[in-house]
Amino acid sequence: MASEPVDLSRVRTIPLTVRPNKVSQTKFAVPPRKGQSAAEFLAGLPHILAGDDFRAVVGAVVAARRAGRPVIVGFGAHVIKCGLSPVLIDLMRRGIVTALATNGSGAIHDFELSLIGETSEDVAAGLKDGTFGMVKETGELMHAAINRALTRVDAGLGALFGEYLEEITAPNRDVGLAVAAHRAGIPFTVHVAIGTDIIHMHPGADGAAMGRASFNDFKLFCGAVSDLSGGVYLNIGSAVVMPEVFLKAFTVAQNLGANLTGYTTVNMDMIAHYRSGENVVRRPAGVAGKGYTLIGRHEIMVPLLAQAVVEELG
């Protein structure tokens, strides 16, 4: 049966002034002005979508530190390769970041920076002749630190790296996160997946030492997460390892009676990934917290967040 055209003259309309609206000029960004301060710039961000999410994350970090609650940063190696170590070190020195956690590659880049002030090789160039990942000093020195776990059964990887780099007076250790954490007395945990890192190919590699020390760091990380109530966990640039480690640590904390509540979890990455979105933002927030996603380049977003927090804390 054929349909008949409707008569649009019968359509009911409502006044524009009574319709609820999602966007108002009162929430708009403030145009740039030459010479304005960082605080003025940040205050001028729009109160719309990620603008408000960004403010909420800043507010959560500030509130956590004012209340003496933890701010834990889990991160991937790309954060270091974007030149952000000085920013994280400054946040540690200010007492804003209270614990750091990374994967094996994050620790390697941090270690190399402490040694020579440079890192990140051309992977493709070394594949043909098998020299990718085969730098002598990186393997020998890192395993010298790691293998101490064979006799120091309670030592974690992060602490071993920080301690060792200080002992050998690594020339550029002032830019190292492991060293900064060691000096500040805060946890720096390293979570290794065996077979994923270049030093696992070296003759000095000892799986027992790596496994023991990384497992010790997992238990230490669980302890940090157990105290997360009222605090903040930021996952920056880790799509797989740290989101998985965080979810397991969260579970251990709850299993042991932490009853976590009032925390904020944040995923910061250049693109949205399934695992970090679920394991960092949505699943933990559904228990008794709030979760936020901030998408953008690390080399811009991390300094921006740090500046906003510092401005707010005064």
Summary of the structure (lengths in Angstrom):
residues: 314
radius of gyration: 23.4
end to end distance: 72.5
largest distance: 87.7
contacts: 1014
relative contact order: 0.14
helix: 54%
strand: 11%
